[in-house]
Amino acid sequence: MKISFTIIGYNESCFLKDCLNSIKDVAYEIVYVDCGSSDESVEVAKKINAKIFTRENNFNININKQFAIDNSSGDWVFYMDPDEKLSEELKKEIVSTLKNTDSCGFLIPRKNLYFGKWLRYGGKYPDKQLRLFKRGFARFECRSIHERIKVDGKVAELKNPFYHTVVRDTRHLVNKMKSYAEREGEEIKRLNKKQRDIVLRAIRRFIINYFFKLGFLDGVTGLFVAVIDLYNGLLFYFKSNELE
């Protein structure tokens, strides 16, 4: 049972080291696709003998994710982002489960961290992600930046979570919002989404996540994140106006 871990990254060396250290003891191989980074990402990947590729920072990030998957050689593939880490409990569960399974893919809960705080409510947990799958039985169709991977076969669930640092600090937040606005704005334009629907969806999401999904139980951080999600929706609206 060999597990390939695939990662793509762009100027995320600050996260990549922790990500790689969390998987190197269970990885048969690590495939890292660098998307034109100007920081030390490639050097970090070299230190753990990752299989490294360099690609253009494609607008549709799923294209490079699929490229990494296509260049893996393990029996199983776990694709990750640089700002994610595996827990010790999850690694043990993966090794144990893959010894005897008829499933082709696995949904895994993800703990999202904002300013170092794990948000339990507001739709932020369990945030199940399909990340582990049998090689050759799953792929991205790469038609949209919001696409999820499609699995040809049975999908089961694992119990233990992995970790995702969504926002580390205010500087990280600003940079992430800027990058996301660019990608989302282009996607809105490409799909010709109605601008009125963008605003209504953002408002509806705020109400549902903060009130009905109990986001307020996460305290000040929960309120801040709900407001940021609302702000992002409005930002996409103005960005789509600019692109028009």
C-alpha positions as CSV (number, residue, x, y, z in Angstrom):
1,M,0.0,0.0,0.0
2,K,1.8,3.1,-1.3
3,I,0.3,6.6,-0.8
4,S,1.3,9.5,-3.0
5,F,0.8,13.0,-1.7
6,T,0.3,15.7,-4.3
7,I,0.6,19.4,-3.6
8,I,0.6,22.6,-5.7
9,G,1.8,25.9,-4.4
10,Y,2.5,29.5,-5.1
11,N,4.6,31.5,-2.7
12,E,3.5,29.5,0.4
13,S,6.8,28.4,1.8
14,C,5.6,29.7,5.2
15,F,3.1,26.8,5.3
16,L,4.8,24.2,3.1
17,K,7.4,23.1,5.6
18,D,4.8,22.2,8.2
19,C,2.6,20.5,5.6
20,L,5.5,18.3,4.3
21,N,6.7,17.4,7.8
22,S,3.2,16.2,8.7
23,I,3.1,13.7,5.8
24,K,6.7,12.6,5.2
25,D,6.5,9.6,7.5
26,V,3.6,8.0,5.7
27,A,4.3,9.2,2.1
28,Y,5.6,6.7,-0.5
29,E,6.3,9.9,-2.5
30,I,5.5,13.6,-2.5
31,V,4.7,15.3,-5.8
32,Y,5.1,19.1,-5.5
33,V,4.0,21.3,-8.4
34,D,5.3,24.9,-8.0
35,C,3.3,27.5,-9.8
36,G,6.0,30.1,-10.3
37,S,6.8,30.9,-6.7
38,S,9.4,33.7,-6.0
39,D,9.9,32.5,-2.4
40,E,11.7,29.5,-1.0
41,S,9.0,26.9,-1.8
42,V,11.1,24.9,-4.2
43,E,14.0,24.7,-1.8
44,V,11.7,23.6,1.0
45,A,10.4,20.8,-1.2
46,K,13.9,19.7,-2.2
47,K,14.8,19.2,1.4
48,I,12.4,16.3,1.8
49,N,13.2,14.9,-1.7
50,A,9.9,15.7,-3.2
51,K,9.3,15.0,-6.9
52,I,9.2,18.6,-8.1
53,F,7.6,20.1,-11.2
54,T,7.3,23.8,-12.3
55,R,4.2,25.0,-14.0
56,E,2.5,28.3,-15.0
57,N,0.2,29.6,-12.2
58,N,-3.0,28.7,-14.1
59,F,-6.2,30.6,-13.3
60,N,-8.0,27.3,-12.9
61,I,-5.9,25.7,-10.1
62,N,-7.6,22.3,-10.7
63,I,-5.5,22.0,-13.9
64,N,-2.3,21.9,-11.9
65,K,-3.9,19.8,-9.2
66,Q,-4.7,17.2,-11.9
67,F,-1.2,17.5,-13.3
68,A,0.2,16.6,-9.9
69,I,-2.1,13.6,-9.6
70,D,-1.2,12.4,-13.1
71,N,2.4,12.4,-12.2
72,S,2.0,10.3,-9.0
73,S,2.7,6.6,-9.0
74,G,1.4,5.3,-5.7
75,D,-1.6,3.0,-5.2
76,W,-3.4,5.8,-3.5
77,V,-3.4,9.6,-3.8
78,F,-4.0,12.2,-1.1
79,Y,-4.0,15.7,-2.6
80,M,-3.3,18.6,-0.2
81,D,-2.9,22.4,-0.2
82,P,0.3,23.9,1.4
83,D,-1.7,25.4,4.3
84,E,-3.0,22.0,5.4
85,K,-1.6,19.4,7.8
86,L,-2.4,15.8,8.7
87,S,-3.0,14.8,12.3
88,E,-1.3,11.8,13.8
89,E,-4.7,10.2,14.5
90,L,-5.7,10.6,10.8
91,K,-2.4,9.1,9.5
92,K,-2.9,6.0,11.7
93,E,-6.5,5.7,10.6
94,I,-5.5,6.0,6.9
95,V,-2.9,3.3,7.2
96,S,-5.2,1.0,9.0
97,T,-8.2,1.5,6.7
98,L,-6.3,1.1,3.4
99,K,-5.1,-2.4,4.4
100,N,-8.6,-3.7,3.8
101,T,-11.1,-1.6,1.9
102,D,-13.4,-1.9,-1.1
103,S,-13.8,1.9,-1.3
104,C,-12.2,4.0,-4.0
105,G,-12.3,7.3,-2.2
106,F,-12.7,8.8,1.3
107,L,-14.3,11.9,2.7
108,I,-12.3,13.4,5.5
109,P,-13.4,16.1,8.0
110,R,-11.4,19.3,8.0
111,K,-10.7,21.6,10.9
112,N,-10.5,25.2,9.7
113,L,-8.3,27.5,11.7
114,Y,-8.8,31.3,11.7
115,F,-6.2,33.3,13.7
116,G,-5.3,30.1,15.4
117,K,-8.8,29.3,16.5
118,W,-10.7,26.2,15.3
119,L,-14.2,27.2,14.3
120,R,-16.7,24.6,15.3
121,Y,-19.9,26.3,13.9
122,G,-21.1,28.5,11.1
123,G,-20.8,25.7,8.5
124,K,-17.0,25.5,9.1
125,Y,-17.0,22.0,10.5
126,P,-16.9,19.1,9.7
127,D,-16.4,20.6,6.2
128,K,-15.8,17.1,4.7
129,Q,-13.3,16.9,1.9
130,L,-12.8,14.1,-0.7
131,R,-9.0,14.0,-0.7
132,L,-7.9,10.4,-0.5
133,F,-8.6,8.1,-3.5
134,K,-7.3,5.1,-5.4
135,R,-5.1,6.2,-8.2
136,G,-6.8,6.0,-11.6
137,F,-10.3,6.1,-10.1
138,A,-10.7,9.8,-9.6
139,R,-9.9,13.1,-11.4
140,F,-10.9,16.8,-11.8
141,E,-12.7,17.7,-15.0
142,C,-11.0,21.1,-14.8
143,R,-14.0,23.1,-16.2
144,S,-14.4,25.3,-13.1
145,I,-12.2,26.6,-10.3
146,H,-14.9,25.3,-7.8
147,E,-15.0,21.8,-9.1
148,R,-14.6,18.9,-6.8
149,I,-12.9,15.6,-7.6
150,K,-15.1,12.9,-9.2
151,V,-14.6,9.3,-8.0
152,D,-15.5,6.3,-10.1
153,G,-16.5,3.9,-7.3
154,K,-17.6,3.6,-3.7
155,V,-16.9,6.6,-1.4
156,A,-16.6,6.1,2.4
157,E,-15.8,8.4,5.3
158,L,-12.9,8.6,7.8
159,K,-13.4,9.9,11.3
160,N,-10.3,11.8,12.2
161,P,-9.7,15.3,10.8
162,F,-6.9,17.2,9.1
163,Y,-6.1,20.8,9.7
164,H,-6.4,23.9,7.4
165,T,-5.0,27.3,8.3
166,V,-7.5,29.5,6.4
167,V,-6.3,32.7,7.9
168,R,-3.1,33.0,9.9
169,D,-3.0,36.7,10.6
170,T,-4.4,40.0,9.2
171,R,-1.6,40.3,6.5
172,H,-2.4,36.8,5.3
173,L,-6.1,37.6,5.2
174,V,-5.6,40.7,3.0
175,N,-3.3,38.9,0.6
176,K,-5.7,35.9,0.4
177,M,-8.8,38.1,-0.2
178,K,-7.0,39.9,-3.0
179,S,-6.0,36.7,-4.8
180,Y,-9.4,35.1,-4.3
181,A,-11.2,38.2,-5.6
182,E,-9.1,38.0,-8.8
183,R,-9.9,34.4,-9.4
184,E,-13.6,34.6,-8.4
185,G,-14.1,37.8,-10.5
186,E,-12.7,36.0,-13.6
187,E,-14.9,33.0,-12.9
188,I,-18.0,35.1,-12.5
189,K,-17.3,36.8,-15.8
190,R,-16.5,33.5,-17.6
191,L,-19.8,31.9,-16.4
192,N,-21.8,35.1,-17.0
193,K,-23.3,35.0,-13.5
194,K,-25.9,37.7,-12.7
195,Q,-24.4,40.3,-10.4
196,R,-27.7,40.6,-8.4
197,D,-27.4,36.9,-7.6
198,I,-23.9,37.4,-6.3
199,V,-25.0,39.9,-3.7
200,L,-28.1,37.9,-2.7
201,R,-26.1,34.7,-2.2
202,A,-23.6,36.5,0.0
203,I,-26.3,37.9,2.2
204,R,-28.1,34.6,2.4
205,R,-24.9,32.8,3.3
206,F,-24.2,35.2,6.1
207,I,-27.7,34.8,7.6
208,I,-27.6,31.0,7.3
209,N,-24.1,30.5,8.6
210,Y,-24.1,33.0,11.5
211,F,-27.6,32.4,12.8
212,F,-29.0,29.1,11.6
213,K,-25.7,27.2,11.7
214,L,-24.8,28.9,15.0
215,G,-21.7,30.8,13.9
216,F,-22.3,33.2,16.8
217,L,-21.2,30.4,19.2
218,D,-17.6,30.8,17.9
219,G,-17.6,34.3,19.6
220,V,-15.8,37.3,18.1
221,T,-13.9,35.2,15.7
222,G,-17.0,33.6,14.4
223,L,-18.6,37.0,13.9
224,F,-15.5,38.4,12.1
225,V,-15.3,35.4,9.7
226,A,-19.0,35.7,8.9
227,V,-18.6,39.3,8.1
228,I,-15.5,38.6,6.0
229,D,-17.5,36.0,4.0
230,L,-20.2,38.6,3.4
231,Y,-17.6,41.2,2.4
232,N,-16.0,38.8,0.0
233,G,-19.4,38.4,-1.8
234,L,-19.7,42.1,-2.2
235,L,-16.1,42.3,-3.3
236,F,-16.8,39.8,-6.0
237,Y,-19.7,42.0,-7.2
238,F,-17.5,45.1,-7.6
239,K,-14.7,43.0,-9.1
240,S,-17.1,41.7,-11.8
241,N,-18.2,45.3,-12.4
242,E,-14.6,46.2,-13.1
243,L,-14.1,43.3,-15.4
244,E,-17.2,44.3,-17.3
